[in-house]
């Protein structure tokens, strides 16, 4: 199809801008309506356009007049005649057996210019509800600005002024699609800008702590800046290397935002989870230890995304292939920038915190006595994961319910996915409330039989020897069920008909005027010897003469000769027709295939070939024809890549299988939900489904990898995993959703599609990453990594399981940063099962290790201090508590025989 397109652009380049108007009235054949239509015609001709130009200078002309096809050409646009018309006059002309345009000499099919025609019992036309008007402007750079200005004024005339004697008018011009689509895009980009601001606010609050020192507003800005640099790099490389860029590629920034924010949360969560011993290290080693965990997670997801998108780039669909290439470049750039630029910014921020510099005004340095607020370190997400979500998911009934829901959703969505329609309608991408969409609806209502416009091109065949073959092709074409026979227009058929009517007549020397020439030719005179008989065998000479006649001059644009001064052969020719109206992609594909088969079976003496072409409909058909197969292929290859890469990087077969299962379930659920969203399979939705694979990996791979780094029972490891990585995964998904939240009522189909699919990805991705996968891991999860590769705190030989969930109330009112007030309070009844609480292993310590307490204090309800801080010792797998003073302390486990264990009776349950 690409080679055919190039051939057409070389031999028959687009040279016309089409402007279409549909006029609707109670009866457009009434004298009042005809006069109103003529008023519109006159106003359009008299527009004063830029550069002191006029319509006469930019229009396509036939003879001395601008070509305008409408009902008015039946009276040659003669104002005197039109103003004097009566109803019988109009109907008499309309009901002629054969109507020939007095201006252009072509036959007019009344069914093509009138819509919703009313006829009496004798099939006599008595009225019509709609009619069309077509204008034709030159399509070249020299008059593009003038043409655009004239189109703008015509749009204003139709949409804003109209005519009092006409019910309604609809317009679609050459500039309409760009104007409407770009206008809707600009509106939605404003919404997306607000969405990005919401992401920034959420990011700043989530990664920060509630103190003047540990706010991280500038770090949030740095994270978004790294995403912005990745976007610029992606587009820069793509444009520099000549990779095709289209409307679908505009979603690349939002894909990078979703992946980039997720990586940022993972890195920041790893910093937050450092142990007290690790926090005591220098900044460089501290960052290195954080990347020991976060680096593996973002590497797993990034490499998986890159490989999956790279595989998708091998598809035969150009827009899908190039999008995958852009996505792969973008994820690579994002990974590099997150691992370098953003980590560098985190390093500087850690240095600032160590120096106790203010987060918003870094030139301000707080003194050693600065104390943050009581709840500065409080995190809703961590508390939710620790106190509720982890214990809740590890209950046996909950596990059974989650598995049933996950399997049921997948079964339902497999059924739904098999019912998905495959279709592509470019008009869907026009804004729903636009004048262009109104035109499309009016065209389908009043002219429902107008199918796709198609050209049949032939290259250098020997026309003298293949006249019979071409004539048979023409006759076959008119009898095909997928073709409107009245629309078939072939220069050869008209020429042979004219030739038979000229038997015995003498032709004069033809002088070809400039206006009769194809737009790619220049004016010149033909010089022939005078007066050959019409019966001569010189087909080319007769054809040239025919092209100077009233009936033949319309065919100049369908022929291309080797030489316009002394032509010796026809280099290319064209035939045009329309298909019947098709309402589905399958119908369009069948009509195209039937036409291609007919043309491919033609055999020409002396070589040469013909082909059918329709831009853009046949290109859409070719895409739709292979789209579903390519979608399945790309999804399968992407899934294989996910499994292989996760297997290599996670380094555990069973964990990789479970992560792969979650990705598959997520893709199935998103694909099935498309049918409920009333989304069909087209290029855009296919791109988003491929993108879904990359995002689904992010939600599941982090959880799978983190589970492998914890020790203990499967339930304990699951709860530790949720507390350790759950907030980061949730924040990554929720922030992605925030970016697109305001697009839920977009007037642009593209952004509405984007919102619906991404919402589904976030919902199902988080469900499988934070609900289904933890449940499966708690049941059949593999053993952790080799102890040699785990943190020393996880492998301490004296670790003892805590037999009670305690709350530790600590008060520090001394400047030596030693704890002098502590009480242990059980948070559950003694008979509650260990499976129902979050059990945390703690290393036994000598002399309190980093945390010294001076004495046991009897519990006193009245005891109150301004700097009280309540914490649970089993906190988020981080092995530390941070007091209100900002000092990091490890809470030692006090065994039942420990002399230092508080003896006071527990208070409450």
C-alpha positions in Angstrom: 0.0 0.0 0.0 2.9 2.4 0.7 4.4 1.9 -2.8 1.0 2.5 -4.3 0.6 5.6 -2.3 4.0 6.9 -3.5 3.0 6.1 -7.2 -0.2 8.0 -6.9 1.5 11.0 -5.3 4.0 11.0 -8.2 1.6 10.6 -11.0 -1.6 12.1 -9.6 -0.6 14.4 -6.8 -3.4 15.9 -4.7 -4.2 19.3 -6.2 -7.6 20.1 -4.9 -9.0 21.3 -1.6 -12.6 20.1 -1.2 -15.2 22.2 0.6 -18.6 20.6 1.3 -21.9 22.1 2.4 -25.2 20.3 3.2 -28.2 22.5 3.0 -31.4 21.4 4.8 -34.9 22.8 4.5 -38.5 21.6 4.4 -38.2 21.5 0.6 -34.9 22.6 -1.0 -36.6 22.5 -4.4 -38.9 25.3 -3.6 -38.2 28.7 -5.3 -37.6 30.3 -1.9 -34.9 27.7 -1.0 -33.2 27.8 -4.4 -32.9 31.6 -4.1 -31.5 31.3 -0.6 -28.9 28.8 -1.8 -28.0 31.3 -4.6 -27.6 34.0 -1.9 -25.1 31.7 -0.1 -23.3 31.1 -3.4 -23.0 34.9 -4.1 -21.7 35.7 -0.6 -19.1 33.1 -0.8 -17.9 34.3 -4.2 -17.5 37.9 -2.9 -15.4 37.2 0.2 -12.6 39.7 0.6 -9.6 37.5 1.6 -6.1 38.2 2.7 -3.4 39.6 0.4 -6.1 41.3 -1.7 -6.9 38.0 -3.2 -10.2 36.7 -4.4 -11.9 33.3 -5.0 -11.1 33.6 -8.7 -7.4 33.4 -8.0 -7.5 30.3 -5.8 -10.4 28.2 -7.2 -10.2 25.3 -9.6 -11.8 26.4 -12.9 -13.6 24.7 -15.6 -13.4 27.0 -18.5 -13.6 30.6 -17.3 -15.6 29.9 -14.2 -14.8 28.4 -10.7 -16.1 24.9 -10.5 -18.9 24.6 -8.0 -21.2 21.6 -8.0 -24.7 22.2 -6.7 -28.3 22.2 -7.8 -27.7 25.8 -9.1 -25.5 24.5 -12.0 -28.7 23.2 -13.7 -29.3 26.9 -14.5 -25.6 27.8 -15.0 -25.6 30.0 -11.9 -27.5 32.6 -14.0 -29.0 35.0 -11.5 -31.7 36.3 -13.8 -32.9 32.8 -14.6 -32.7 31.6 -10.9 -34.6 34.6 -9.5 -37.4 33.9 -11.9 -37.8 30.2 -11.3 -41.1 28.8 -10.2 -41.8 25.4 -8.6 -42.9 23.8 -12.0 -39.8 25.1 -13.6 -37.6 23.5 -11.0 -39.4 20.2 -11.0 -39.4 20.0 -14.8 -35.6 20.2 -14.8 -35.2 17.8 -12.0 -37.3 15.1 -13.5 -35.6 15.0 -16.9 -34.5 11.4 -17.8 -31.0 12.6 -18.4 -29.7 15.7 -16.8 -26.5 17.3 -18.4 -24.8 20.2 -16.7 -24.9 23.2 -19.0 -21.6 24.4 -17.5 -19.4 21.3 -17.3 -21.2 19.0 -19.8 -21.2 16.0 -17.4 -24.2 13.9 -16.6 -25.8 14.8 -13.2 -27.2 12.0 -11.0 -30.0 13.8 -9.1 -29.8 11.1 -6.3 -26.3 12.3 -5.5 -27.1 16.0 -5.0 -30.5 15.6 -3.3 -31.2 13.9 0.0 -34.4 12.5 1.5 -36.2 12.8 -1.9 -40.0 12.7 -2.0 -41.6 11.1 -5.0 -45.2 10.6 -6.1 -46.7 7.3 -7.2 -45.2 7.7 -10.6 -41.7 8.2 -9.2 -41.9 11.9 -10.1 -39.7 14.0 -7.8 -41.9 16.5 -5.9 -39.4 17.6 -3.2 -36.3 17.0 -1.2 -35.1 17.7 2.4 -31.4 18.3 1.6 -29.0 19.2 -1.1 -25.2 19.6 -1.4 -22.8 22.2 -2.6 -19.2 21.5 -3.3 -16.4 24.0 -3.9 -12.9 23.2 -5.2 -9.8 25.2 -4.4 -6.2 24.9 -5.5 -4.0 22.9 -3.2 -0.5 24.3 -3.4 1.8 26.3 -1.1 1.5 29.5 -3.2 -2.1 30.1 -2.3 -2.5 28.1 0.9 -2.9 31.1 3.2 -5.6 32.6 1.0 -7.4 29.3 0.8 -7.3 28.9 4.5 -8.7 32.4 5.0 -11.5 31.8 2.4 -12.4 28.5 4.2 -12.5 30.3 7.5 -14.9 32.9 6.2 -17.1 30.2 4.6 -17.3 28.4 7.9 -18.3 31.6 9.7 -21.0 32.3 7.0 -22.5 28.8 7.4 -22.2 28.4 11.2 -22.7 31.9 12.5 -24.8 33.7 9.9 -26.7 31.1 7.9 -29.8 32.2 6.0 -33.3 33.0 7.4 -35.0 31.0 4.6 -33.1 27.8 5.3 -33.6 25.5 8.3 -30.0 24.5 8.7 -26.7 24.2 7.0 -23.7 22.0 7.7 -20.1 22.4 6.5 -16.9 20.4 6.2 -13.8 22.0 4.7 -10.2 21.0 4.0 -9.1 22.7 7.2 -11.9 21.3 9.4 -10.3 18.2 10.8 -7.2 20.0 11.8 -9.1 22.9 13.4 -11.5 20.7 15.3 -9.0 18.1 16.4 -6.4 20.6 17.4 -9.0 22.8 19.2 -10.2 19.8 21.2 -6.6 18.9 21.9 -5.8 22.4 23.2 -8.9 22.2 25.5 -7.9 18.8 26.8 -4.2 19.8 27.2 -5.4 22.5 29.6 -7.1 19.8 31.6 -4.1 17.7 31.5 -2.0 20.6 32.8 -4.3 20.7 35.8 -3.9 17.0 36.1 -0.1 17.3 36.2 -0.5 19.9 38.9 -2.6 17.5 40.9 0.1 14.9 40.4 2.7 17.3 41.7 0.7 18.2 44.8 0.1 14.5 45.5 3.7 13.7 44.9 5.0 16.5 47.2 2.7 15.5 50.1 3.3 11.8 49.7 7.1 11.8 49.7 7.4 14.5 52.3 7.2 14.5 56.1 5.4 17.2 58.1 8.4 19.2 59.2 10.2 22.3 57.9 13.3 20.1 57.2 11.8 17.0 55.6 9.4 18.6 53.1 10.4 17.5 49.6 8.7 20.0 47.3 11.8 20.6 45.3 12.5 16.9 45.1 9.0 16.4 43.6 9.8 19.2 41.1 13.1 17.4 40.2 11.2 14.2 39.7 8.7 15.7 37.3 11.6 17.5 35.6 13.3 14.2 34.9 10.1 13.0 33.3 10.0 16.2 31.2 13.6 15.7 30.0 12.8 12.1 29.1 9.9 13.4 27.0 12.1 16.0 25.2 14.8 13.3 24.6 12.2 10.9 23.1 10.7 13.4 20.7 14.2 14.8 19.8 15.6 11.3 18.9 12.4 10.4 17.0 12.4 13.6 15.0 16.1 13.5 14.3 16.0 10.0 13.0 12.8 10.6 10.9 10.5 8.3 12.8 6.9 8.9 11.8 4.9 11.0 14.3 1.1 11.0 14.3 -1.8 11.9 16.6 -1.5 8.6 18.5 2.1 9.5 19.5 0.8 12.4 21.6 0.0 10.0 24.5 3.7 9.2 24.9 4.2 11.9 27.6 1.4 10.5 29.7 2.7 7.0 29.5 6.1 8.3 30.6 4.5 10.2 33.4 2.8 7.0 34.7 6.0 5.0 34.6 8.2 7.8 35.9 6.2 8.6 38.9 6.0 5.0 39.8 9.8 4.7 39.7 10.1 7.9 41.8 7.9 6.5 44.6 9.9 3.2 44.6 13.2 5.1 45.1 11.8 7.4 47.8 10.2 4.5 49.6 13.5 2.7 49.7 15.1 5.8 51.2 12.3 5.8 53.8 12.8 2.1 54.7 16.5 2.4 55.6 17.3 0.9 59.0 18.8 3.0 61.8 22.3 1.5 61.2 21.9 2.3 57.5 20.7 5.8 58.3 23.8 6.4 60.3 26.0 5.9 57.3 27.3 8.6 55.1 25.0 9.9 52.4 26.7 8.1 49.5 26.5 4.7 51.2 22.9 5.4 52.3 21.9 6.1 48.7 23.7 3.0 47.5 21.9 0.8 50.0 18.5 2.3 48.9 19.3 1.6 45.3 20.2 -1.9 46.2 16.5 -2.5 46.5 14.9 0.2 44.4 17.4 -0.1 41.6 16.5 -3.8 41.0 12.8 -3.0 41.1 12.9 -0.2 38.5 15.4 -2.1 36.4 13.1 -5.1 36.2 10.1 -2.9 35.2 12.1 -0.7 32.8 13.9 -3.4 30.9 10.7 -5.4 30.7 8.9 -2.3 29.2 11.7 -1.6 26.8 11.9 -5.1 25.5 8.1 -5.4 25.2 7.9 -2.1 23.3 10.8 -3.0 21.1 9.1 -6.2 20.1 5.9 -4.2 19.4 8.0 -2.1 17.0 8.3 -5.0 14.6 4.6 -4.9 13.7 3.6 -4.2 10.1 1.2 -1.4 11.2 3.2 1.8 10.8 1.4 3.9 13.5 1.6 1.0 16.1 5.2 0.2 15.2 6.4 3.8 15.5 4.6 4.4 18.7 6.3 1.3 20.2 9.6 2.7 19.1 8.9 6.1 20.7 7.8 4.3 23.9 10.9 2.2 24.0 13.2 5.2 23.6 11.2 7.1 26.2 11.3 4.3 28.8 15.1 4.0 28.3 15.6 7.7 28.7 13.4 7.8 31.7 15.3 4.9 33.3 18.6 6.6 32.8 17.4 9.9 34.1 15.7 8.4 37.1 18.8 6.4 38.0 21.2 9.4 37.5 19.6 12.8 37.6 16.8 12.1 40.1 19.1 10.0 42.4 21.5 12.9 42.3 18.7 15.2 43.4 17.8 12.8 46.2 21.5 12.8 47.3 21.5 16.6 47.5 18.3 16.5 49.4 19.6 14.0 51.9 22.7 16.2 52.5 20.3 19.2 53.1 18.4 17.1 55.7 21.6 16.1 57.5 22.6 19.8 57.6 19.1 20.7 59.0 18.4 23.2 56.2 14.9 24.4 55.6 13.1 22.5 52.8 11.7 25.6 51.1 14.4 28.2 51.9 17.6 26.2 52.0 19.7 29.2 53.1 17.9 28.9 56.5 19.6 26.4 58.8 17.7 25.1 61.9 19.6 24.7 65.1 20.1 21.4 67.0 17.1 22.1 69.2 14.6 22.2 66.4 11.8 19.6 67.0 9.2 18.8 64.4 5.5 18.3 65.2 4.0 15.4 67.0 2.8 13.6 63.9 5.3 14.8 61.4 6.2 11.2 60.4 2.6 10.0 60.1 1.7 8.2 56.9 -1.9 7.1 56.2 -0.8 4.7 53.5 1.8 3.0 55.8 -0.6 2.8 58.7 -3.4 1.4 56.5 -1.1 -1.3 55.0 0.3 -2.2 58.4 -2.7 -2.1 60.6 -5.5 -3.2 58.2 -4.6 -4.3 54.7 -1.9 -6.8 55.5 -3.7 -8.5 58.3 -7.0 -8.4 56.4 -5.5 -10.1 53.2 -3.9 -12.9 55.2 -7.2 -14.1 56.6 -8.2 -17.4 55.0 -11.8 -16.4 54.0 -10.4 -13.2 52.4 -7.9 -15.2 50.4 -10.6 -17.5 49.0 -12.8 -14.5 48.1 -10.0 -12.7 46.3 -9.1 -15.7 44.3 -12.7 -16.3 43.3 -13.1 -12.6 42.3 -9.9 -12.6 40.3 -10.7 -15.8 38.4 -14.4 -14.6 37.9 -13.3 -11.3 36.5 -10.9 -12.9 34.1 -13.5 -15.4 32.8 -16.1 -12.6 32.4 -13.6 -10.4 30.5 -12.4 -13.2 28.2 -16.0 -13.6 27.1 -16.3 -9.8 26.7 -13.1 -9.5 24.8 -14.2 -12.1 22.3 -17.3 -9.9 21.6 -15.2 -6.8 20.8 -15.9 -5.1 17.5 -13.1 -4.4 15.1 -13.7 -1.0 13.5 -12.1 2.3 12.8 -14.1 5.4 12.1 -11.9 8.6 11.8 -14.9 10.8 12.5 -15.0 9.5 16.0 -11.9 11.6 16.7 -13.8 14.8 15.9 -15.2 16.6 19.0 -18.6 15.4 19.9 -20.1 18.9 20.0 -18.4 20.3 16.9 -19.9 21.5 13.6 -17.9 18.8 11.8 -19.6 16.1 13.8 -23.0 17.7 12.9 -22.0 17.5 9.2 -21.1 13.9 9.5 -24.4 13.1 11.1 -26.3 15.0 8.4 -24.4 13.3 5.6 -25.2 9.9 7.0 -28.9 10.9 7.5 -29.6 12.5 4.1 -27.0 10.6 1.9 -26.8 7.2 3.4 -25.9 5.4 0.1 -22.7 7.3 -0.5 -19.9 4.8 0.1 -16.2 5.1 -0.1 -14.7 7.0 -3.1 -12.2 4.8 -4.9 -9.7 5.3 -7.8 -8.6 2.5 -10.1 -5.2 3.4 -11.6 -3.3 1.8 -14.5 0.3 2.3 -15.3 2.1 2.0 -18.7 0.0 -0.6 -20.5 -0.5 -0.8 -24.2 -3.9 0.8 -24.5 -4.2 0.1 -28.2 -3.9 -3.6 -27.7 -5.8 -3.8 -24.4 -9.0 -1.9 -25.2 -11.1 -5.0 -24.9 -9.6 -5.9 -21.6 -10.2 -2.5 -20.2 -13.7 -2.4 -21.5 -14.5 -5.8 -19.9 -13.1 -4.4 -16.7 -15.4 -1.5 -16.9 -18.4 -3.7 -17.5 -17.5 -6.0 -14.7 -17.1 -3.1 -12.3 -20.6 -1.8 -13.0 -22.1 -5.2 -12.2 -20.3 -5.7 -8.9 -22.6 -5.7 -5.8 -20.2 -3.6 -3.7 -20.1 -0.8 -6.3 -22.7 1.9 -7.1 -22.9 1.4 -10.9 -24.1 5.0 -11.5 -20.8 6.3 -10.0 -18.4 4.5 -12.3 -16.6 7.1 -14.4 -14.1 5.9 -16.9 -12.5 8.1 -19.6 -12.1 5.1 -22.0 -15.8 4.3 -21.9 -16.7 8.0 -22.6 -14.1 8.2 -25.3 -15.3 5.0 -27.1 -18.9 6.3 -27.0 -17.7 9.6 -28.5 -15.6 7.8 -31.1 -18.6 5.9 -32.3 -20.6 9.1 -32.6 -17.9 10.7 -34.7 -17.7 8.2 -37.5 -16.9 9.9 -40.8 -16.3 13.3 -39.3 -13.1 15.3 -39.6 -11.2 16.5 -36.6 -9.6 20.0 -36.6 -6.3 20.9 -35.0 -6.8 20.7 -31.2 -5.5 23.7 -29.2 -5.4 22.6 -25.5 -6.1 25.5 -23.1 -4.4 25.7 -19.8 -7.5 25.1 -17.7 -8.0 21.7 -19.4 -4.6 20.5 -18.3 -3.8 18.4 -15.3 -2.7 20.5 -12.4 0.8 19.1 -12.7 1.2 20.3 -16.4 2.0 23.7 -17.9 0.1 25.2 -20.8 1.4 24.6 -24.3 0.0 24.2 -27.8 -0.4 20.9 -29.6 0.7 20.9 -33.2 -0.8 18.1 -35.4 -1.3 17.6 -39.1 -4.8 18.7 -40.0 -7.9 16.7 -40.5 -7.4 12.9 -39.8 -10.4 10.7 -40.1 -12.1 9.6 -36.9 -11.6 6.0 -38.0 -7.8 6.3 -37.9 -5.9 3.8 -35.9 -4.0 6.5 -34.1 -5.8 6.1 -30.8 -3.6 8.7 -29.0 -4.4 11.4 -31.6 -8.1 10.8 -31.3 -7.9 10.8 -27.5 -6.2 14.1 -27.5 -8.9 15.5 -29.7 -11.6 14.1 -27.5 -10.1 15.8 -24.5 -10.7 19.2 -26.1 -14.5 18.5 -26.5 -17.2 19.4 -24.0 -17.6 15.8 -23.0 -13.9 15.0 -22.8 -12.3 17.9 -21.1 -13.3 16.7 -17.6 -11.0 13.7 -18.1 -7.8 15.6 -18.4 -7.1 15.0 -14.7 -7.5 11.2 -15.2 -4.6 10.9 -17.8 -0.9 11.5 -17.7 1.2 11.5 -20.9 4.9 11.1 -21.4 5.2 14.4 -23.2 2.7 17.2 -23.5 4.3 18.7 -26.7 4.5 15.5 -28.7 3.0 12.7 -26.6 3.7 9.2 -27.7 2.2 7.1 -24.9 0.0 7.2 -21.8 2.0 6.9 -18.7 -0.9 6.5 -16.3 -4.7 6.7 -16.2 -7.5 6.6 -13.6 -11.0 5.4 -13.2 -13.3 6.5 -10.3 -16.3 5.0 -8.6 -18.0 4.7 -5.2 -18.6 1.6 -3.1 -22.0 1.0 -1.6 -22.4 2.3 2.0 -20.8 0.1 4.6 -21.4 0.4 8.3 -18.7 -1.9 9.6 -15.1 -2.6 9.1 -15.8 -6.1 8.0 -18.0 -4.9 5.1 -15.4 -2.3 4.0 -12.7 -5.0 4.1 -14.8 -7.4 2.0 -15.6 -4.8 -0.6 -11.9 -3.8 -0.8 -10.8 -7.5 -1.1 -13.3 -8.2 -3.8 -12.1 -5.2 -5.8 -8.4 -6.1 -5.4 -9.1 -9.7 -6.5 -10.9 -8.5 -9.6 -8.1 -6.1 -10.6 -5.3 -8.6 -9.8 -6.8 -11.1 -12.2 -6.5 -8.7 -15.2 -4.0 -9.8 -17.8 -2.6 -7.2 -20.2 -0.8 -7.8 -23.5 2.6 -6.3 -23.4 2.7 -6.1 -19.6 1.5 -3.4 -17.1 -0.9 -3.5 -14.3 -3.8 -1.8 -12.5 -4.6 -1.3 -8.8 -7.3 0.2 -6.7 -6.6 3.0 -4.3 -8.6 5.0 -1.8 -6.9 7.4 0.6 -7.4 7.0 3.5 -10.2 4.4 3.6 -8.3 1.6 1.9 -5.3 2.3 4.2 -7.7 2.0 7.2 -9.1 -1.2 5.7 -5.6 -2.7 5.3 -4.8 -1.8 8.9 -8.1 -3.3 10.1 -7.5 -6.4 8.1 -4.3 -7.3 10.0 -5.0 -5.3 13.2 -6.5 -8.1 15.3 -3.9 -10.6 14.3 -1.1 -8.1 14.9 -2.6 -7.2 18.3 -2.7 -10.8 19.4 0.9 -11.3 18.1 2.2 -8.2 19.9 0.4 -9.1 23.1 1.8 -12.6 23.0 5.4 -11.4 22.3 5.1 -8.8 25.0 3.9 -11.3 27.5 6.8 -13.7 26.6 9.2 -10.8 27.0 7.7 -9.9 30.4 8.2 -13.5 31.6 11.7 -13.9 30.3 13.0 -10.5 31.6 11.3 -10.9 35.0 12.8 -14.4 35.2 16.3 -13.1 34.5 16.1 -10.1 36.8 13.9 -11.5 39.7 15.9 -14.7 39.4 13.1 -16.9 40.7 11.0 -19.1 38.4 7.9 -19.3 40.6 7.8 -15.6 41.4 8.2 -14.8 37.7 5.3 -17.1 36.9 3.1 -15.4 39.4 4.1 -11.9 38.2 3.4 -13.0 34.7 0.0 -14.4 35.7 -0.9 -11.0 37.2 0.1 -9.2 34.0 -1.9 -11.6 31.9 -5.0 -11.2 34.1 -4.6 -7.4 34.0 -4.4 -7.3 30.2 -7.4 -9.6 29.9 -9.5 -7.5 32.3 -8.6 -4.3 30.5 -9.3 -5.8 27.1 -12.6 -7.2 28.3 -13.6 -3.9 29.9 -13.2 -2.2 26.5 -16.4 -3.9 25.3 -18.3 -2.5 28.3 -16.8 1.0 27.6 -18.1 0.6 24.0 -14.6 0.7 22.6 -13.8 -1.1 19.4 -10.4 -2.5 18.3 -8.6 0.1 16.3 -5.1 1.4 16.1 -5.4 3.7 19.1 -7.0 1.1 21.4 -4.4 -1.5 20.2 -1.6 0.9 21.2 -3.1 1.4 24.6 -3.4 -2.3 25.1 0.3 -2.8 24.3 1.0 0.1 26.7 -1.1 -1.8 29.3 1.4 -4.6 29.4 4.2 -2.2 30.4 2.1 -0.5 33.2 0.8 -3.9 34.5 4.4 -5.1 34.9 5.1 -2.1 37.2 2.3 -2.9 39.5 3.2 -6.6 40.0 7.0 -6.9 39.6 7.7 -4.5 42.5 5.6 -6.6 44.8 7.1 -9.9 43.6 10.6 -8.8 43.9 10.1 -7.3 47.4 8.5 -10.5 48.6 11.7 -12.3 47.8 13.8 -10.0 50.0 11.9 -10.8 53.3 12.1 -13.8 55.5 9.6 -15.4 57.8 6.4 -17.2 57.2 4.5 -16.6 54.0 1.9 -14.5 55.8 4.6 -12.4 57.6 6.5 -11.9 54.3 3.3 -10.8 52.6 2.5 -8.3 55.2 6.1 -7.0 55.3 5.9 -6.7 51.5 2.7 -4.7 51.6 4.1 -2.3 54.1 7.4 -2.0 52.4 6.4 -1.5 48.8 2.6 -1.2 48.9 2.4 2.5 49.4 4.8 3.2 46.5 2.8 0.9 44.1 -0.5 2.5 45.2 0.9 6.0 44.8 2.3 5.3 41.4 -1.1 4.0 40.2 -3.2 6.7 41.9 -1.0 9.5 40.7 -1.3 8.2 37.1 -5.1 8.2 37.6 -5.0 11.8 38.9 -3.2 13.0 35.7 -6.1 11.9 33.6 -9.0 12.4 36.0 -10.2 15.6 34.4 -10.5 13.9 31.0 -13.5 11.8 32.0 -15.9 14.2 30.1 -13.6 15.2 27.3 -15.2 16.1 24.0 -12.3 14.4 22.2 -12.8 10.7 21.5 -9.0 10.2 21.6 -8.7 11.5 25.1 -11.9 9.8 26.3 -10.5 6.5 25.0 -7.3 7.3 26.8 -9.1 8.0 30.1 -11.2 4.9 29.9 -8.4 2.5 29.1 -5.9 4.0 31.6 -8.6 4.0 34.3 -9.1 0.3 33.7 -5.3 -0.3 33.7 -4.9 1.5 37.1 -7.9 -0.3 38.7 -7.0 -3.8 37.5 -3.3 -3.3 37.8 -3.6 -2.2 41.5 -6.0 -5.0 42.1 -3.7 -7.7 40.9 -0.6 -6.0 42.3 -1.8 -5.2 45.8 -4.6 -7.7 46.3 -4.4 -10.8 44.1 -0.6 -11.2 44.0 -0.1 -10.8 47.8 -2.8 -13.4 48.4 -1.2 -15.9 46.0 2.2 -15.2 47.5 0.9 -15.8 51.0 -0.4 -19.2 49.9 2.2 -20.6 47.4 5.0 -18.0 47.5 8.5 -19.2 47.0 11.3 -19.2 49.6 13.3 -15.9 49.9 16.6 -15.2 48.3 19.7 -16.8 49.6 20.5 -15.3 53.0 23.8 -14.1 51.7 22.0 -11.5 49.6 19.7 -10.2 52.2 20.0 -7.4 54.7 22.0 -8.3 57.9 19.0 -7.3 59.9 16.9 -9.9 58.2 19.4 -12.6 58.9 20.3 -11.8 62.5 20.7 -15.1 64.3 18.9 -14.0 67.4 15.7 -12.9 65.7 12.7 -14.0 67.7 9.1 -13.9 66.6 7.0 -11.4 68.6 4.1 -13.1 70.3 2.0 -10.0 70.9 1.3 -6.9 68.9 2.5 -4.0 71.1 2.1 -0.3 71.0 5.1 1.5 72.4 4.5 4.9 74.1 7.8 6.8 74.3 8.5 10.1 75.9 11.8 12.0 75.5 12.1 15.1 77.6 15.8 15.2 78.0 18.4 16.8 75.7 20.7 13.7 75.8 18.3 12.0 73.3 17.9 9.0 75.6 14.6 7.5 76.1 13.5 7.9 79.7 9.9 6.9 79.5 8.5 3.9 77.8 5.5 1.6 78.2 4.4 -1.5 76.3 0.6 -1.8 75.6 -0.9 -4.8 73.7 -3.0 -3.8 70.7 -5.0 -7.0 70.5 -6.6 -9.5 72.9 -4.3 -12.3 74.0 -6.5 -14.9 72.3 -6.3 -13.4 68.8 -4.5 -15.7 66.3 -1.0 -14.7 65.2 -2.2 -14.9 61.6 -4.5 -11.9 62.3 -1.7 -9.5 63.2 1.4 -8.1 61.7 4.3 -10.0 63.2 7.7 -8.4 62.9 11.0 -9.9 63.7 13.4 -7.8 65.6 17.1 -8.4 66.5 17.8 -9.0 70.1 20.1 -6.2 71.3 22.6 -5.8 74.1 22.0 -2.7 76.4 19.4 -1.4 74.1 21.9 -0.9 71.3 21.0 2.4 69.7 18.0 2.9 72.1 18.7 3.3 75.8 16.0 3.6 78.4 16.8 4.5 82.0 14.0 2.8 83.9 10.5 1.3 83.9 7.8 3.9 84.4 4.5 2.8 85.9 1.7 3.6 83.5 0.0 6.8 84.4 -3.0 8.0 82.5 -2.3 11.5 83.5 1.2 11.4 82.2 1.5 13.9 79.4 4.3 15.6 77.7 4.4 18.0 74.9 6.6 15.8 72.8 4.9 12.5 73.3 5.1 10.2 70.3 3.2 7.0 69.8 4.6 4.3 67.5 4.2 0.6 66.9 7.6 -1.2 67.0 6.7 -3.5 64.0 6.7 -0.6 61.6 6.7 -1.1 57.8 9.7 -3.5 57.6 12.0 -0.5 58.2 13.4 -1.7 61.5 13.3 1.7 63.0 11.3 4.3 64.7 11.8 8.0 64.4 11.1 10.0 67.4 9.8 13.5 67.6 13.3 14.8 68.1 14.2 13.4 64.7 16.6 10.8 66.1 16.4 7.4 64.6 16.3 4.5 67.1 15.9 0.8 66.9 13.4 -0.7 69.2 14.8 -3.8 70.9 12.7 -6.8 71.5 12.3 -7.5 75.2 11.9 -11.2 75.7 9.6 -12.7 78.3 12.6 -13.4 80.6 14.3 -10.1 80.0 15.0 -8.2 83.3 14.3 -5.0 81.5 10.7 -6.0 80.4 8.1 -3.6 81.9 6.1 -5.4 84.6 3.1 -3.2 84.5 -0.1 -4.8 83.5 -1.2 -4.1 80.0 -3.8 -1.4 79.6 -6.8 -2.0 77.5 -7.1 -4.3 74.5 
